[in-house]
Amino acid sequence: MPDLIRTFSERGDLAHLALFLWAASSSGLLLFALRELAAATRRFDDFVRELSRFNERQMTARSRR
């Protein structure tokens, strides 16, 4: 990485380096956010599934009384 920075700074392309670093970090953050969103969606789906199972068991128990 230091060689890459030195190459860009010697050629005067610091703006391009800054833009590349911004784009790379933004892409990384987007990937992280999407991964966390997918995990949250799975957890919510699991919660709703368990709630549905609970409700079915309660309805079955009530109908037996």
N, C-alpha and C positions, 0 to 999 in steps of 0.2 A: 504494500500500500504506500509506503513512503516514496518508493521509486515512481509510482504513478503520480503522486502529488508533485514531486520534483519535476517530472516531465511536463505536467500541465503548467506549473508555475514558471518554468523556463520559457515556455512558448507564449506565456501571457494569456492562457485560456482558463483563468481562475473562475470566470463566470460559468464556463462549461462544466468545470469540476463541481462547483457549487450546485448547479442545476442537476447534475448526475447524482450527487449525494442526496439532494432533496428528493428526487424521484425514487431513488432506491429506498430511502427511509420511509417515504410515503407508501410505497408498495408493500414494504414489510409490515407497517402498521395496519394497512388494509387487510393483509392476509391474517394477521393476528386477530383483528376485530371480527372478520368473517368466521374464523375458527371458533372464537368464543361465542358468537351468535349461534352457530350450529350446535355447540355443546349446550347452550341454554335452551334451545329449541328441543333437543333430545330430553333434557331434564324435565321440561314442562310437559312433554308428551308422556313421559314415564309417570309423572304426577297425575295427569288426567286419566291415564289407563288404570292406575291404582285406585283412584277415586271412583271410577266406574265399577271396578271389581267390588269395592266396598259397598257401593249402593246396591249392586245386584245381590250380594250376600244379605244385606239388611232387608231387602224386599222379599227374598226367599224365606228368611227367618220370620218375618211378619205374616206371610201368607200361611205358614205352618201353624200359627197360633189359633 
